[in-house]
């Protein structure tokens, strides 16, 4: 397996791609409201991406027909936008977006509640985000890739959630998907040794019920087998000698991360 280490010049382009994607996610997430079609969401997202002088990474990638993967409720990932799919109060909506800036990609996902959502949906979204943050504790040079995977899976499964195994994160850079695969669950092997300058898209996909998923007839949309809710949280990161550099966070999200870390210390975890 050949895992690329990015040059300083490549990392600068990826930082720009990440900053732009964080802003797109913030703007698009703030725009969501009941009554919108998933196609409206996609078109608004594409407009935002292009307004920054970037290209949508997902559009036509391996035949995918849209710029934003819009997945609702039991849809885990890769929901295809449609003018007939209308989001409503109480739904949870996952937005998975990629940005191509001067030939380098960033990739991130967020799950949003529409209006007032059930407490179990709020908890699912928070645990999915928390599992990513837990994985980041092990994302430093010298550690092994699957240390990240094991931490993500243990955090979510210990709280009673299903950790999807049929879909994984990935390396990223000049290509949207590069080596290595990044699972969200413990593996028998420890994976490659992490090196400074490696860039990864780490993306927990966590279900309220069973971890099992199925593909729908469109061959893109993945749904939970038992019809339970699913949440998705993803960021593009750079491995460093210490804490990873998370390229796709807004300042508000960085504040949330600091609060989460403080809570873990208080709880003794």
Secondary structure, 3 states (H helix, E strand, C coil): CCCCCCCHHHHHHHHHHHHHHHHHHHHHHHHCCCCCEHHHHHHHHHHHHHHCCCEECCCCHHHCCCCEEEEECCEEECCCCCCCCECCCCCEEEEEEEEEECCEEEEEEEEEECCCCCHHHHHHHHHHHHHHHHHHCCCCCCCEHHHHHHHHHHHHHCCCCEECCCCCEEECCCCCCEEEEECCCCCCCCCCECCCCCEEEEEEEEECCCCCEEECCCCCCEEECCCCCEEEEEEEEECCCCCCEECCCCHHHHHHHHHHHHHHHHHCC
